[in-house]
Amino acid sequence: MMRALAISGFLASLAFFAVLEWLARRDGSRIPTLGEMCAYVMRYEVGPVPVGRIGLFGFWWWLGWHFLAR
Amino acid sequence: MEQPRELTVEAPRAWDRPTFSIPVLACLSLVGGRFASFSTEANLYVLGTGGLLIWLGLSNRVPRRPAPTRLGSGAAWWVLPIVVFGVFEGVTFVVAAGDDFPTFSRLADPLLEGQLIRSVAWFAWLGAFWELVRR
């Protein structure tokens, strides 16, 4: 029962991601695509340090290590 | 004769085209899919490919697409799937009930044992990483 709940929750969140991306790609949509969201986050800088870029790259690197290496 | 700057378009470099990048990423993914979890090879390969992409992304060697200066009013909708995922991942992690109430990683691990699905996951990870580098 709890296992089914966890699987349903994760599938629901992944479905939300897919539906939002589909909605964002329609003409005239006010929802930005996931790529635009990432690009916006990566613009964040503190002085000369591209904090947003480093943070997102670091997160994605960790994700790959977590699922594909460890 | 020199063309006015506004009339010239910079041609994409050969290695920046999908006809080049997709086969390269596919080859890298097939190699990555051969390395089992927890192996030294897998760790080194993730460190190497990820490190190379981070280096490319932080240097100015790859042309970037223009980033939006403002987000549309619907940007807040993205909070919804992130929160749903975060709540389930957080609760399953804290409860630590193993297979009875598994985390996302625990659910994904058996799927990623197969070489084909592992290579597909590698391709998704590298492809998304390459897209981030070019943003």
N, CA and C atoms of all chains as a GROMACS GRO file, in nm:
protein
  615
    1MET      N    1   0.083  -0.121   0.000
    1MET     CA    2   0.000   0.000   0.000
    1MET      C    3   0.087   0.126   0.000
    2MET      N    4   0.182   0.132   0.096
    2MET     CA    5   0.272   0.248   0.104
    2MET      C    6   0.365   0.255  -0.017
    3ARG      N    7   0.404   0.138  -0.066
    3ARG     CA    8   0.490   0.132  -0.184
    3ARG      C    9   0.416   0.190  -0.306
    4ALA      N   10   0.289   0.152  -0.320
    4ALA     CA   11   0.208   0.204  -0.431
    4ALA      C   12   0.190   0.355  -0.419
    5LEU      N   13   0.177   0.401  -0.294
    5LEU     CA   14   0.163   0.546  -0.272
    5LEU      C   15   0.289   0.620  -0.317
    6ALA      N   16   0.405   0.566  -0.280
    6ALA     CA   17   0.532   0.630  -0.319
    6ALA      C   18   0.547   0.631  -0.471
    7ILE      N   19   0.519   0.517  -0.534
    7ILE     CA   20   0.532   0.509  -0.680
    7ILE      C   21   0.436   0.607  -0.747
    8SER      N   22   0.312   0.614  -0.695
    8SER     CA   23   0.212   0.706  -0.753
    8SER      C   24   0.258   0.851  -0.738
    9GLY      N   25   0.314   0.883  -0.623
    9GLY     CA   26   0.359   1.020  -0.600
    9GLY      C   27   0.470   1.061  -0.695
   10PHE      N   28   0.567   0.972  -0.711
   10PHE     CA   29   0.678   1.004  -0.802
   10PHE      C   30   0.630   1.012  -0.947
   11LEU      N   31   0.542   0.919  -0.985
   11LEU     CA   32   0.490   0.922  -1.123
   11LEU      C   33   0.408   1.049  -1.147
   12ALA      N   34   0.332   1.089  -1.045
   12ALA     CA   35   0.250   1.211  -1.058
   12ALA      C   36   0.340   1.333  -1.079
   13SER      N   37   0.448   1.341  -1.002
   13SER     CA   38   0.536   1.458  -1.016
   13SER      C   39   0.604   1.457  -1.153
   14LEU      N   40   0.644   1.340  -1.202
   14LEU     CA   41   0.705   1.332  -1.336
   14LEU      C   42   0.603   1.369  -1.443
   15ALA      N   43   0.477   1.327  -1.422
   15ALA     CA   44   0.371   1.363  -1.517
   15ALA      C   45   0.348   1.514  -1.516
   16PHE      N   46   0.353   1.575  -1.396
   16PHE     CA   47   0.339   1.722  -1.386
   16PHE      C   48   0.448   1.791  -1.469
   17PHE      N   49   0.571   1.741  -1.456
   17PHE     CA   50   0.682   1.799  -1.534
   17PHE      C   51   0.653   1.791  -1.684
   18ALA      N   52   0.609   1.674  -1.728
   18ALA     CA   53   0.584   1.653  -1.872
   18ALA      C   54   0.470   1.742  -1.921
   19VAL      N   55   0.362   1.750  -1.843
   19VAL     CA   56   0.246   1.830  -1.884
   19VAL      C   57   0.284   1.979  -1.890
   20LEU      N   58   0.358   2.025  -1.789
   20LEU     CA   59   0.399   2.167  -1.788
   20LEU      C   60   0.488   2.200  -1.907
   21GLU      N   61   0.580   2.108  -1.940
   21GLU     CA   62   0.669   2.132  -2.054
   21GLU      C   63   0.587   2.138  -2.183
   22TRP      N   64   0.488   2.050  -2.192
   22TRP     CA   65   0.401   2.050  -2.312
   22TRP      C   66   0.322   2.180  -2.319
   23LEU      N   67   0.266   2.224  -2.206
   23LEU     CA   68   0.190   2.350  -2.204
   23LEU      C   69   0.280   2.468  -2.238
   24ALA      N   70   0.403   2.465  -2.188
   24ALA     CA   71   0.496   2.577  -2.209
   24ALA      C   72   0.536   2.590  -2.356
   25ARG      N   73   0.534   2.479  -2.428
   25ARG     CA   74   0.578   2.482  -2.569
   25ARG      C   75   0.467   2.523  -2.665
   26ARG      N   76   0.345   2.544  -2.613
   26ARG     CA   77   0.237   2.589  -2.701
   26ARG      C   78   0.256   2.736  -2.736
   27ASP      N   79   0.208   2.775  -2.852
   27ASP     CA   80   0.221   2.916  -2.895
   27ASP      C   81   0.151   3.008  -2.797
   28GLY      N   82   0.218   3.118  -2.762
   28GLY     CA   83   0.159   3.219  -2.675
   28GLY      C   84   0.149   3.179  -2.530
   29SER      N   85   0.215   3.071  -2.491
   29SER     CA   86   0.207   3.025  -2.352
   29SER      C   87   0.279   3.124  -2.259
   30ARG      N   88   0.221   3.145  -2.141
   30ARG     CA   89   0.286   3.231  -2.040
   30ARG      C   90   0.378   3.148  -1.950
   31ILE      N   91   0.374   3.019  -1.968
   31ILE     CA   92   0.460   2.932  -1.886
   31ILE      C   93   0.593   2.915  -1.960
   32PRO      N   94   0.704   2.948  -1.896
   32PRO     CA   95   0.834   2.926  -1.961
   32PRO      C   96   0.867   2.777  -1.966
   33THR      N   97   0.948   2.737  -2.063
   33THR     CA   98   0.989   2.597  -2.069
   33THR      C   99   1.090   2.570  -1.957
   34LEU      N  100   1.115   2.443  -1.932
   34LEU     CA  101   1.213   2.407  -1.827
   34LEU      C  102   1.352   2.461  -1.865
   35GLY      N  103   1.383   2.458  -1.994
   35GLY     CA  104   1.511   2.511  -2.041
   35GLY      C  105   1.524   2.660  -2.014
   36GLU      N  106   1.415   2.733  -2.034
   36GLU     CA  107   1.417   2.878  -2.006
   36GLU      C  108   1.431   2.904  -1.857
   37MET      N  109   1.365   2.820  -1.777
   37MET     CA  110   1.378   2.835  -1.631
   37MET      C  111   1.525   2.815  -1.589
   38CYS      N  112   1.586   2.710  -1.646
   38CYS     CA  113   1.726   2.682  -1.612
   38CYS      C  114   1.816   2.797  -1.658
   39ALA      N  115   1.791   2.846  -1.780
   39ALA     CA  116   1.873   2.957  -1.833
   39ALA      C  117   1.859   3.081  -1.744
   40TYR      N  118   1.739   3.104  -1.694
   40TYR     CA  119   1.716   3.220  -1.607
   40TYR      C  120   1.793   3.204  -1.475
   41VAL      N  121   1.786   3.084  -1.419
   41VAL     CA  122   1.858   3.057  -1.293
   41VAL      C  123   2.008   3.073  -1.316
   42MET      N  124   2.055   3.028  -1.432
   42MET     CA  125   2.200   3.032  -1.458
   42MET      C  126   2.252   3.174  -1.482
   43ARG      N  127   2.162   3.270  -1.498
   43ARG     CA  128   2.206   3.409  -1.515
   43ARG      C  129   2.250   3.470  -1.382
   44TYR      N  130   2.210   3.406  -1.271
   44TYR     CA  131   2.237   3.464  -1.140
   44TYR      C  132   2.387   3.464  -1.109
   45GLU      N  133   2.438   3.582  -1.080
   45GLU     CA  134   2.580   3.595  -1.049
   45GLU      C  135   2.597   3.678  -0.922
   46VAL      N  136   2.701   3.647  -0.846
   46VAL     CA  137   2.738   3.729  -0.730
   46VAL      C  138   2.874   3.788  -0.763
   47GLY      N  139   2.876   3.915  -0.799
   47GLY     CA  140   2.999   3.976  -0.848
   47GLY      C  141   3.040   3.906  -0.977
   48PRO      N  142   3.165   3.864  -0.986
   48PRO     CA  143   3.209   3.795  -1.108
   48PRO      C  144   3.182   3.645  -1.106
   49VAL      N  145   3.125   3.593  -0.995
   49VAL     CA  146   3.108   3.448  -0.980
   49VAL      C  147   2.971   3.404  -1.033
   50PRO      N  148   2.968   3.317  -1.134
   50PRO     CA  149   2.839   3.270  -1.189
   50PRO      C  150   2.776   3.164  -1.099
   51VAL      N  151   2.721   3.211  -0.987
   51VAL     CA  152   2.670   3.119  -0.884
   51VAL      C  153   2.561   3.027  -0.939
   52GLY      N  154   2.467   3.083  -1.016
   52GLY     CA  155   2.359   3.003  -1.071
   52GLY      C  156   2.409   2.894  -1.163
   53ARG      N  157   2.505   2.928  -1.245
   53ARG     CA  158   2.562   2.833  -1.340
   53ARG      C  159   2.636   2.721  -1.266
   54ILE      N  160   2.719   2.760  -1.170
   54ILE     CA  161   2.795   2.661  -1.093
   54ILE      C  162   2.699   2.570  -1.015
   55GLY      N  163   2.596   2.630  -0.957
   55GLY     CA  164   2.500   2.553  -0.877
   55GLY      C  165   2.426   2.450  -0.960
   56LEU      N  166   2.378   2.492  -1.077
   56LEU     CA  167   2.301   2.400  -1.161
   56LEU      C  168   2.390   2.290  -1.220
   57PHE      N  169   2.511   2.327  -1.262
   57PHE     CA  170   2.605   2.226  -1.312
   57PHE      C  171   2.639   2.126  -1.201
   58GLY      N  172   2.664   2.179  -1.083
   58GLY     CA  173   2.698   2.092  -0.970
   58GLY      C  174   2.586   1.998  -0.936
   59PHE      N  175   2.462   2.051  -0.936
   59PHE     CA  176   2.346   1.966  -0.907
   59PHE      C  177   2.335   1.857  -1.013
   60TRP      N  178   2.347   1.890  -1.139
   60TRP     CA  179   2.329   1.791  -1.246
   60TRP      C  180   2.440   1.687  -1.244
   61TRP      N  181   2.560   1.731  -1.211
   61TRP     CA  182   2.673   1.638  -1.199
   61TRP      C  183   2.646   1.538  -1.086
   62TRP      N  184   2.603   1.589  -0.971
   62TRP     CA  185   2.573   1.504  -0.856
   62TRP      C  186   2.464   1.403  -0.891
   63LEU      N  187   2.360   1.450  -0.965
   63LEU     CA  188   2.250   1.363  -1.004
   63LEU      C  189   2.301   1.245  -1.088
   64GLY      N  190   2.390   1.276  -1.183
   64GLY     CA  191   2.447   1.170  -1.265
   64GLY      C  192   2.529   1.074  -1.183
   65TRP      N  193   2.608   1.127  -1.092
   65TRP     CA  194   2.690   1.040  -1.006
   65TRP      C  195   2.600   0.952  -0.920
   66HIS      N  196   2.494   1.011  -0.864
   66HIS     CA  197   2.404   0.941  -0.773
   66HIS      C  198   2.335   0.822  -0.842
   67PHE      N  199   2.289   0.843  -0.964
   67PHE     CA  200   2.213   0.737  -1.030
   67PHE      C  201   2.301   0.645  -1.115
   68LEU      N  202   2.410   0.695  -1.169
   68LEU     CA  203   2.485   0.617  -1.268
   68LEU      C  204   2.619   0.563  -1.216
   69ALA      N  205   2.663   0.611  -1.102
   69ALA     CA  206   2.794   0.567  -1.054
   69ALA      C  207   2.792   0.505  -0.916
   70ARG      N  208   2.713   0.559  -0.828
   70ARG     CA  209   2.726   0.508  -0.690
   70ARG      C  210   2.639   0.382  -0.672
   71MET      N  211   3.389   4.243  -5.022
   71MET     CA  212   3.332   4.360  -4.958
   71MET      C  213   3.278   4.322  -4.820
   72GLU      N  214   3.303   4.407  -4.724
   72GLU     CA  215   3.260   4.373  -4.588
   72GLU      C  216   3.109   4.394  -4.573
   73GLN      N  217   3.042   4.294  -4.513
   73GLN     CA  218   2.898   4.302  -4.494
   73GLN      C  219   2.867   4.379  -4.366
   74PRO      N  220   2.754   4.454  -4.364
   74PRO     CA  221   2.713   4.515  -4.238
   74PRO      C  222   2.690   4.407  -4.133
   75ARG      N  223   2.725   4.436  -4.006
   75ARG     CA  224   2.721   4.335  -3.900
   75ARG      C  225   2.580   4.276  -3.885
   76GLU      N  226   2.474   4.361  -3.901
   76GLU     CA  227   2.340   4.312  -3.876
   76GLU      C  228   2.290   4.216  -3.985
   77LEU      N  229   2.364   4.210  -4.097
   77LEU     CA  230   2.323   4.121  -4.205
   77LEU      C  231   2.398   3.988  -4.203
   78THR      N  232   2.498   3.980  -4.120
   78THR     CA  233   2.576   3.857  -4.115
   78THR      C  234   2.524   3.765  -4.006
   79VAL      N  235   2.525   3.636  -4.034
   79VAL     CA  236   2.483   3.536  -3.937
   79VAL      C  237   2.599   3.441  -3.916
   80GLU      N  238   2.634   3.422  -3.788
   80GLU     CA  239   2.746   3.332  -3.758
   80GLU      C  240   2.704   3.187  -3.783
   81ALA      N  241   2.775   3.120  -3.871
   81ALA     CA  242   2.741   2.980  -3.901
   81ALA      C  243   2.777   2.892  -3.781
   82PRO      N  244   2.686   2.798  -3.744
   82PRO     CA  245   2.719   2.711  -3.631
   82PRO      C  246   2.839   2.624  -3.664
   83ARG      N  247   2.924   2.605  -3.562
   83ARG     CA  248   3.040   2.520  -3.584
   83ARG      C  249   2.994   2.376  -3.605
   84ALA      N  250   3.076   2.299  -3.675
   84ALA     CA  251   3.036   2.161  -3.711
   84ALA      C  252   3.003   2.080  -3.586
   85TRP      N  253   3.085   2.095  -3.479
   85TRP     CA  254   3.064   2.013  -3.360
   85TRP      C  255   2.947   2.061  -3.276
   86ASP      N  256   2.890   2.178  -3.315
   86ASP     CA  257   2.777   2.233  -3.240
   86ASP      C  258   2.644   2.190  -3.301
   87ARG      N  259   2.648   2.114  -3.410
   87ARG     CA  260   2.525   2.072  -3.476
   87ARG      C  261   2.478   1.938  -3.421
   88PRO      N  262   2.344   1.916  -3.421
   88PRO     CA  263   2.291   1.788  -3.370
   88PRO      C  264   2.344   1.667  -3.446
   89THR      N  265   2.373   1.685  -3.575
   89THR     CA  266   2.424   1.571  -3.653
   89THR      C  267   2.560   1.524  -3.602
   90PHE      N  268   2.629   1.612  -3.528
   90PHE     CA  269   2.757   1.574  -3.468
   90PHE      C  270   2.739   1.539  -3.320
   91SER      N  271   2.668   1.627  -3.247
   91SER     CA  272   2.661   1.611  -3.101
   91SER      C  273   2.582   1.485  -3.061
   92ILE      N  274   2.473   1.454  -3.133
   92ILE     CA  275   2.391   1.339  -3.092
   92ILE      C  276   2.468   1.206  -3.107
   93PRO      N  277   2.535   1.181  -3.221
   93PRO     CA  278   2.613   1.056  -3.228
   93PRO      C  279   2.726   1.050  -3.124
   94VAL      N  280   2.789   1.165  -3.097
   94VAL     CA  281   2.895   1.165  -2.995
   94VAL      C  282   2.838   1.130  -2.858
   95LEU      N  283   2.725   1.194  -2.823
   95LEU     CA  284   2.662   1.165  -2.694
   95LEU      C  285   2.616   1.020  -2.688
   96ALA      N  286   2.566   0.968  -2.801
   96ALA     CA  287   2.520   0.828  -2.804
   96ALA      C  288   2.637   0.733  -2.780
   97CYS      N  289   2.751   0.760  -2.841
   97CYS     CA  290   2.869   0.675  -2.820
   97CYS      C  291   2.914   0.680  -2.674
   98LEU      N  292   2.920   0.802  -2.619
   98LEU     CA  293   2.960   0.816  -2.479
   98LEU      C  294   2.862   0.741  -2.388
   99SER      N  295   2.732   0.744  -2.424
   99SER     CA  296   2.629   0.678  -2.342
   99SER      C  297   2.643   0.527  -2.349
  100LEU      N  298   2.673   0.475  -2.467
  100LEU     CA  299   2.690   0.330  -2.480
  100LEU      C  300   2.809   0.281  -2.396
  101VAL      N  301   2.914   0.362  -2.394
  101VAL     CA  302   3.030   0.327  -2.310
  101VAL      C  303   2.990   0.333  -2.162
  102GLY      N  304   2.924   0.442  -2.123
  102GLY     CA  305   2.883   0.458  -1.983
  102GLY      C  306   2.790   0.348  -1.937
  103GLY      N  307   2.702   0.302  -2.027
  103GLY     CA  308   2.608   0.196  -1.992
  103GLY      C  309   2.673   0.063  -1.961
  104ARG      N  310   2.798   0.047  -2.000
  104ARG     CA  311   2.869  -0.080  -1.975
  104ARG      C  312   2.926  -0.089  -1.834
  105PHE      N  313   2.935   0.027  -1.766
  105PHE     CA  314   2.996   0.028  -1.632
  105PHE      C  315   2.890   0.007  -1.525
  106ALA      N  316   2.913  -0.090  -1.440
  106ALA     CA  317   2.817  -0.121  -1.334
  106ALA      C  318   2.824  -0.017  -1.222
  107SER      N  319   2.712  -0.007  -1.148
  107SER     CA  320   2.709   0.082  -1.032
  107SER      C  321   2.819   0.046  -0.933
  108PHE      N  322   2.866   0.142  -0.863
  108PHE     CA  323   2.967   0.127  -0.757
  108PHE      C  324   3.104   0.084  -0.810
  109SER      N  325   3.119   0.076  -0.944
  109SER     CA  326   3.250   0.039  -0.997
  109SER      C  327   3.339   0.162  -1.007
  110THR      N  328   3.468   0.140  -1.000
  110THR     CA  329   3.563   0.250  -1.014
  110THR      C  330   3.549   0.315  -1.151
  111GLU      N  331   3.528   0.230  -1.254
  111GLU     CA  332   3.515   0.283  -1.390
  111GLU      C  333   3.397   0.379  -1.402
  112ALA      N  334   3.283   0.340  -1.342
  112ALA     CA  335   3.164   0.426  -1.349
  112ALA      C  336   3.190   0.560  -1.281
  113ASN      N  337   3.255   0.556  -1.164
  113ASN     CA  338   3.286   0.680  -1.092
  113ASN      C  339   3.379   0.770  -1.174
  114LEU      N  340   3.483   0.710  -1.229
  114LEU     CA  341   3.579   0.789  -1.308
  114LEU      C  342   3.513   0.845  -1.434
  115TYR      N  343   3.425   0.765  -1.494
  115TYR     CA  344   3.360   0.810  -1.618
  115TYR      C  345   3.264   0.926  -1.592
  116VAL      N  346   3.190   0.918  -1.482
  116VAL     CA  347   3.100   1.030  -1.446
  116VAL      C  348   3.182   1.154  -1.414
  117LEU      N  349   3.291   1.134  -1.338
  117LEU     CA  350   3.377   1.249  -1.304
  117LEU      C  351   3.437   1.310  -1.431
  118GLY      N  352   3.480   1.225  -1.523
  118GLY     CA  353   3.545   1.274  -1.645
  118GLY      C  354   3.449   1.347  -1.738
  119THR      N  355   3.337   1.281  -1.772
  119THR     CA  356   3.242   1.344  -1.865
  119THR      C  357   3.178   1.468  -1.802
  120GLY      N  358   3.137   1.456  -1.675
  120GLY     CA  359   3.076   1.571  -1.608
  120GLY      C  360   3.174   1.685  -1.592
  121GLY      N  361   3.297   1.651  -1.554
  121GLY     CA  362   3.400   1.754  -1.538
  121GLY      C  363   3.428   1.827  -1.668
  122LEU      N  364   3.434   1.751  -1.777
  122LEU     CA  365   3.458   1.813  -1.908
  122LEU      C  366   3.344   1.908  -1.945
  123LEU      N  367   3.220   1.863  -1.921
  123LEU     CA  368   3.105   1.948  -1.956
  123LEU      C  369   3.099   2.073  -1.868
  124ILE      N  370   3.134   2.059  -1.740
  124ILE     CA  371   3.136   2.176  -1.652
  124ILE      C  372   3.244   2.274  -1.699
  125TRP      N  373   3.359   2.219  -1.735
  125TRP     CA  374   3.466   2.306  -1.785
  125TRP      C  375   3.420   2.381  -1.910
  126LEU      N  376   3.354   2.309  -2.002
  126LEU     CA  377   3.304   2.375  -2.124
  126LEU      C  378   3.198   2.480  -2.089
  127GLY      N  379   3.115   2.448  -1.991
  127GLY     CA  380   3.005   2.538  -1.955
  127GLY      C  381   3.050   2.662  -1.883
  128LEU      N  382   3.162   2.652  -1.810
  128LEU     CA  383   3.210   2.770  -1.736
  128LEU      C  384   3.309   2.852  -1.816
  129SER      N  385   3.367   2.792  -1.920
  129SER     CA  386   3.454   2.871  -2.007
  129SER      C  387   3.368   2.928  -2.120
  130ASN      N  388   3.428   3.004  -2.203
  130ASN     CA  389   3.351   3.064  -2.313
  130ASN      C  390   3.380   2.993  -2.446
  131ARG      N  391   3.404   2.864  -2.439
  131ARG     CA  392   3.440   2.790  -2.560
  131ARG      C  393   3.318   2.745  -2.640
  132VAL      N  394   3.202   2.742  -2.576
  132VAL     CA  395   3.081   2.697  -2.645
  132VAL      C  396   2.984   2.815  -2.657
  133PRO      N  397   2.935   2.845  -2.778
  133PRO     CA  398   2.839   2.956  -2.791
  133PRO      C  399   2.710   2.925  -2.715
  134ARG      N  400   2.659   3.029  -2.647
  134ARG     CA  401   2.539   3.010  -2.566
  134ARG      C  402   2.418   3.077  -2.629
  135ARG      N  403   2.301   3.017  -2.605
  135ARG     CA  404   2.177   3.079  -2.650
  135ARG      C  405   2.145   3.195  -2.556
  136PRO      N  406   2.078   3.299  -2.607
  136PRO     CA  407   2.044   3.410  -2.518
  136PRO      C  408   1.946   3.366  -2.409
  137ALA      N  409   1.975   3.404  -2.286
  137ALA     CA  410   1.889   3.368  -2.174
  137ALA      C  411   1.777   3.471  -2.159
  138PRO      N  412   1.658   3.429  -2.115
  138PRO     CA  413   1.549   3.526  -2.096
  138PRO      C  414   1.582   3.620  -1.979
  139THR      N  415   1.550   3.749  -1.996
  139THR     CA  416   1.574   3.845  -1.888
  139THR      C  417   1.458   3.845  -1.788
  140ARG      N  418   1.341   3.801  -1.836
  140ARG     CA  419   1.225   3.789  -1.746
  140ARG      C  420   1.152   3.659  -1.776
  141LEU      N  421   1.088   3.605  -1.675
  141LEU     CA  422   1.010   3.484  -1.696
  141LEU      C  423   0.863   3.519  -1.709
  142GLY      N  424   0.788   3.436  -1.781
  142GLY     CA  425   0.644   3.457  -1.795
  142GLY      C  426   0.574   3.442  -1.661
  143SER      N  427   0.449   3.492  -1.656
  143SER     CA  428   0.375   3.490  -1.529
  143SER      C  429   0.345   3.348  -1.483
  144GLY      N  430   0.354   3.252  -1.573
  144GLY     CA  431   0.323   3.114  -1.536
  144GLY      C  432   0.440   3.037  -1.478
  145ALA      N  433   0.552   3.106  -1.454
  145ALA     CA  434   0.672   3.036  -1.404
  145ALA      C  435   0.647   2.965  -1.272
  146ALA      N  436   0.556   3.021  -1.191
  146ALA     CA  437   0.532   2.963  -1.058
  146ALA      C  438   0.476   2.821  -1.067
  147TRP      N  439   0.415   2.786  -1.180
  147TRP     CA  440   0.360   2.651  -1.194
  147TRP      C  441   0.468   2.545  -1.178
  148TRP      N  442   0.593   2.580  -1.208
  148TRP     CA  443   0.701   2.482  -1.197
  148TRP      C  444   0.729   2.441  -1.053
  149VAL      N  445   0.680   2.524  -0.959
  149VAL     CA  446   0.701   2.489  -0.818
  149VAL      C  447   0.624   2.362  -0.782
  150LEU      N  448   0.508   2.344  -0.848
  150LEU     CA  449   0.419   2.233  -0.813
  150LEU      C  450   0.486   2.095  -0.828
  151PRO      N  451   0.539   2.060  -0.946
  151PRO     CA  452   0.602   1.926  -0.955
  151PRO      C  453   0.726   1.913  -0.868
  152ILE      N  454   0.799   2.026  -0.850
  152ILE     CA  455   0.920   2.020  -0.766
  152ILE      C  456   0.882   1.991  -0.621
  153VAL      N  457   0.776   2.057  -0.574
  153VAL     CA  458   0.733   2.036  -0.435
  153VAL      C  459   0.680   1.894  -0.417
  154VAL      N  460   0.598   1.847  -0.511
  154VAL     CA  461   0.542   1.711  -0.500
  154VAL      C  462   0.656   1.609  -0.494
  155PHE      N  463   0.752   1.623  -0.585
  155PHE     CA  464   0.866   1.531  -0.586
  155PHE      C  465   0.946   1.542  -0.457
  156GLY      N  466   0.972   1.666  -0.416
  156GLY     CA  467   1.052   1.690  -0.295
  156GLY      C  468   0.986   1.632  -0.170
  157VAL      N  469   0.854   1.647  -0.160
  157VAL     CA  470   0.783   1.594  -0.042
  157VAL      C  471   0.794   1.443  -0.038
  158PHE      N  472   0.768   1.377  -0.152
  158PHE     CA  473   0.775   1.231  -0.154
  158PHE      C  474   0.917   1.180  -0.130
  159GLU      N  475   1.015   1.246  -0.190
  159GLU     CA  476   1.154   1.204  -0.171
  159GLU      C  477   1.195   1.226  -0.024
  160GLY      N  478   1.156   1.341   0.031
  160GLY     CA  479   1.192   1.372   0.169
  160GLY      C  480   1.128   1.275   0.268
  161VAL      N  481   0.999   1.249   0.250
  161VAL     CA  482   0.929   1.161   0.344
  161VAL      C  483   0.981   1.017   0.334
  162THR      N  484   0.998   0.968   0.211
  162THR     CA  485   1.048   0.830   0.196
  162THR      C  486   1.190   0.816   0.251
  163PHE      N  487   1.268   0.924   0.238
  163PHE     CA  488   1.406   0.920   0.289
  163PHE      C  489   1.408   0.919   0.442
  164VAL      N  490   1.324   1.004   0.502
  164VAL     CA  491   1.323   1.015   0.649
  164VAL      C  492   1.265   0.889   0.712
  165VAL      N  493   1.156   0.837   0.652
  165VAL     CA  494   1.094   0.716   0.708
  165VAL      C  495   1.190   0.597   0.696
  166ALA      N  496   1.265   0.593   0.586
  166ALA     CA  497   1.365   0.487   0.563
  166ALA      C  498   1.307   0.348   0.581
  167ALA      N  499   1.195   0.323   0.515
  167ALA     CA  500   1.127   0.193   0.529
  167ALA      C  501   1.169   0.094   0.422
  168GLY      N  502   1.274   0.123   0.351
  168GLY     CA  503   1.324   0.028   0.249
  168GLY      C  504   1.225   0.013   0.134
  169ASP      N  505   1.205  -0.114   0.093
  169ASP     CA  506   1.118  -0.140  -0.022
  169ASP      C  507   0.970  -0.119   0.008
  170ASP      N  508   0.934  -0.109   0.136
  170ASP     CA  509   0.792  -0.087   0.169
  170ASP      C  510   0.748   0.055   0.134
  171PHE      N  511   0.840   0.150   0.144
  171PHE     CA  512   0.808   0.291   0.114
  171PHE      C  513   0.935   0.352   0.053
  172PRO      N  514   0.964   0.313  -0.073
  172PRO     CA  515   1.098   0.340  -0.129
  172PRO      C  516   1.119   0.483  -0.176
  173THR      N  517   1.244   0.525  -0.168
  173THR     CA  518   1.283   0.653  -0.228
  173THR      C  519   1.289   0.636  -0.380
  174PHE      N  520   1.300   0.747  -0.450
  174PHE     CA  521   1.308   0.742  -0.597
  174PHE      C  522   1.432   0.664  -0.642
  175SER      N  523   1.543   0.686  -0.573
  175SER     CA  524   1.666   0.616  -0.607
  175SER      C  525   1.649   0.465  -0.594
  176ARG      N  526   1.583   0.425  -0.486
  176ARG     CA  527   1.564   0.282  -0.461
  176ARG      C  528   1.476   0.219  -0.569
  177LEU      N  529   1.379   0.296  -0.618
  177LEU     CA  530   1.293   0.247  -0.726
  177LEU      C  531   1.370   0.239  -0.858
  178ALA      N  532   1.461   0.335  -0.878
  178ALA     CA  533   1.532   0.343  -1.006
  178ALA      C  534   1.645   0.241  -1.016
  179ASP      N  535   1.704   0.204  -0.903
  179ASP     CA  536   1.822   0.116  -0.906
  179ASP      C  537   1.803  -0.014  -0.983
  180PRO      N  538   1.693  -0.090  -0.959
  180PRO     CA  539   1.678  -0.215  -1.035
  180PRO      C  540   1.662  -0.190  -1.186
  181LEU      N  541   1.596  -0.080  -1.221
  181LEU     CA  542   1.578  -0.048  -1.364
  181LEU      C  543   1.713  -0.019  -1.429
  182LEU      N  544   1.801   0.047  -1.354
  182LEU     CA  545   1.929   0.090  -1.410
  182LEU      C  546   2.034  -0.022  -1.415
  183GLU      N  547   1.995  -0.141  -1.370
  183GLU     CA  548   2.090  -0.253  -1.377
  183GLU      C  549   2.105  -0.304  -1.519
  184GLY      N  550   2.000  -0.292  -1.601
  184GLY     CA  551   2.007  -0.337  -1.740
  184GLY      C  552   2.093  -0.242  -1.823
  185GLN      N  553   2.175  -0.300  -1.910
  185GLN     CA  554   2.271  -0.218  -1.987
  185GLN      C  555   2.200  -0.121  -2.082
  186LEU      N  556   2.088  -0.164  -2.143
  186LEU     CA  557   2.018  -0.079  -2.239
  186LEU      C  558   1.956   0.043  -2.169
  187ILE      N  559   1.883   0.018  -2.061
  187ILE     CA  560   1.818   0.129  -1.990
  187ILE      C  561   1.925   0.219  -1.928
  188ARG      N  562   2.034   0.158  -1.883
  188ARG     CA  563   2.144   0.237  -1.826
  188ARG      C  564   2.204   0.330  -1.933
  189SER      N  565   2.218   0.280  -2.055
  189SER     CA  566   2.271   0.363  -2.163
  189SER      C  567   2.172   0.476  -2.198
  190VAL      N  568   2.042   0.443  -2.196
  190VAL     CA  569   1.940   0.546  -2.222
  190VAL      C  570   1.946   0.655  -2.114
  191ALA      N  571   1.962   0.612  -1.988
  191ALA     CA  572   1.974   0.708  -1.878
  191ALA      C  573   2.099   0.795  -1.896
  192TRP      N  574   2.208   0.732  -1.940
  192TRP     CA  575   2.332   0.806  -1.966
  192TRP      C  576   2.309   0.912  -2.074
  193PHE      N  577   2.236   0.870  -2.180
  193PHE     CA  578   2.210   0.962  -2.290
  193PHE      C  579   2.126   1.080  -2.243
  194ALA      N  580   2.024   1.051  -2.161
  194ALA     CA  581   1.939   1.159  -2.108
  194ALA      C  582   2.022   1.255  -2.022
  195TRP      N  583   2.108   1.198  -1.938
  195TRP     CA  584   2.189   1.281  -1.848
  195TRP      C  585   2.288   1.368  -1.928
  196LEU      N  586   2.358   1.305  -2.019
  196LEU     CA  587   2.457   1.380  -2.100
  196LEU      C  588   2.389   1.482  -2.191
  197GLY      N  589   2.276   1.442  -2.252
  197GLY     CA  590   2.204   1.533  -2.342
  197GLY      C  591   2.154   1.657  -2.269
  198ALA      N  592   2.096   1.635  -2.150
  198ALA     CA  593   2.049   1.749  -2.071
  198ALA      C  594   2.168   1.836  -2.026
  199PHE      N  595   2.279   1.770  -1.991
  199PHE     CA  596   2.399   1.843  -1.948
  199PHE      C  597   2.450   1.931  -2.064
  200TRP      N  598   2.452   1.874  -2.183
  200TRP     CA  599   2.498   1.950  -2.300
  200TRP      C  600   2.407   2.069  -2.326
  201GLU      N  601   2.275   2.049  -2.308
  201GLU     CA  602   2.180   2.161  -2.325
  201GLU      C  603   2.205   2.270  -2.221
  202LEU      N  604   2.238   2.229  -2.098
  202LEU     CA  605   2.269   2.328  -1.994
  202LEU      C  606   2.394   2.406  -2.030
  203VAL      N  607   2.494   2.336  -2.081
  203VAL     CA  608   2.620   2.401  -2.117
  203VAL      C  609   2.596   2.509  -2.223
  204ARG      N  610   2.502   2.484  -2.313
  204ARG     CA  611   2.478   2.577  -2.424
  204ARG      C  612   2.380   2.687  -2.388
  205ARG      N  613   2.328   2.685  -2.265
  205ARG     CA  614   2.236   2.790  -2.220
  205ARG      C  615   2.313   2.908  -2.163
   0.00000   0.00000   0.00000
